[in-house]
Amino acid sequence: MIPVCVPYLGKKEERYLNDCIKTNWISSAGEYISKFEESFSQYCGQKYGIATTNGTTALHLALAALKIGPGDEVIMPAFSIASTAFAAVYCGAKPIFVDVEPDTWNINPALIEARITKKTKAIIPVHMYGHPCDMDAIMKIARKYKLYVVEDAAEAHGAEYKGKKAGGFGHISCFSFYANKIITCGEGGMVLTSDKKLAERCQRLKNLSFLKEKRFWHEELGFNFRMTNMQAAIGLAQFEQIEKYVNLRRKNAVLYTKFLKDVPGIQFPVERKNVKNVYWMYGLVLEKDFPLTREQLMNKLRDKGIETRTFFISLHNQPVLKKIGLAAKEKFPVSANISRQGLYLPSGSGLNKQEIKYICDSIKELI
Ligand SMILES: Cc1ncc(COP(=O)(O)O)c(C=O)c1O
């Protein structure tokens, strides 16, 4: 089976991880954590990094650090993973959905202003599948209405908008290092910001709100979102090779597009002018004239030993949000359509040209 994605680990990861074991630094103190935080934040153009247990806790921590809470509204794309909406709900805030652009699958800036109310506190742009959002337009709206921008860059390590890295725009931004991400540490996340006070607040909140000055004294509810030194060791080793991983993803995307370009009825991922798409996952949206349904295509590819995944299910259709009265009544036609018709092909950095050719030939053969 060609899996959708497998982590791509090597000797360096092994060496750094062994170092943690040999030196006994296996918990959430240790120098790999600060090295990983410093180097990754610098790479993304932010001053401070706060490592967390995963991308979902990074989002939760970011919103909690901004004091987003009950009565507040947070604008986000209707098309995203549940984590984006859950983070707002964990804080007691209401997620407000906005439909996405048909080509990039990112939040549509032209539709944001209509969703802003007196309760709006933040916008979460999600750089979907590695394509950066239209950050100029989003930052302009945020400035106009004095809103925080919390980038969800969980899928966009190394992506660029007008030469600047994804994760470098927001007041605060969040990454995931889950095993299928462009760089990974198994499970892991990071919050980035250039605001010193906010960074200190994140460091404190992620560590049960222990006070530095007075041990075991807590003035605020905190969390245990601490990453271990072992995760950071793998994360740092991966980070030190990030350009290689980004280039592999981009190379795979070029091959897919080249081999599939004549297949009718497929919408391919785009790379808009002035951006660098890192193609975290190579997604396709099947159009009306594609001869198979998405499920038929996925089942037939599975029979040929090729694993695929459906796109996310639009957040406005999530039963849990409906149950707690947070699902939107509005329609989000683009998000609904790509949720129904989208799938992604194997996209890991370890994929080779023969495998990509086999996957594309299989699709052509099936239709
Ligand atoms: C856009 C987005 N945000 C947040 C997350 C959550 O990250 P994690 O799985 O590390 O909690 C993911 C995970 O895939 C994601 O794709």
The ligand as an SDF file (V2000), in Angstrom:
LIG
                    3D

 16 16  0  0  0  0  0  0  0  0999 V2000
   -5.2240   23.3060    9.7900 C   0  0  0  0  0  0  0  0  0  0  0  0
   -4.9150   22.4980   11.0010 C   0  0  0  0  0  0  0  0  0  0  0  0
   -5.0110   23.0800   12.2090 N   0  0  0  0  0  0  0  0  0  0  0  0
   -4.7470   22.4100   13.3410 C   0  0  0  0  0  0  0  0  0  0  0  0
   -4.3770   21.0790   13.3060 C   0  0  0  0  0  0  0  0  0  0  0  0
   -4.1860   20.3560   14.5900 C   0  0  0  0  0  0  0  0  0  0  0  0
   -2.9190   19.8470   14.7760 O   0  0  0  0  0  0  0  0  0  0  0  0
   -2.6760   18.5580   15.7020 P   0  0  0  0  0  0  0  0  0  0  0  0
   -3.1470   17.3700   14.9600 O   0  0  0  0  0  0  0  0  0  0  0  0
   -1.2000   18.5710   15.9150 O   0  0  0  0  0  0  0  0  0  0  0  0
   -3.4240   18.7850   16.9690 O   0  0  0  0  0  0  0  0  0  0  0  0
   -4.2530   20.4260   12.0750 C   0  0  0  0  0  0  0  0  0  0  0  0
   -3.8470   19.0200   12.0100 C   0  0  0  0  0  0  0  0  0  0  0  0
   -3.7700   18.3800   10.9950 O   0  0  0  0  0  0  0  0  0  0  0  0
   -4.5500   21.1450   10.8870 C   0  0  0  0  0  0  0  0  0  0  0  0
   -4.4810   20.5470    9.6880 O   0  0  0  0  0  0  0  0  0  0  0  0
  1  2  1  0
  2  3  1  0
  2 15  2  0
  3  4  2  0
  4  5  1  0
  5  6  1  0
  5 12  2  0
  6  7  1  0
  7  8  1  0
  8  9  2  0
  8 10  1  0
  8 11  1  0
 12 13  1  0
 12 15  1  0
 13 14  2  0
 15 16  1  0
M  END
$$$$
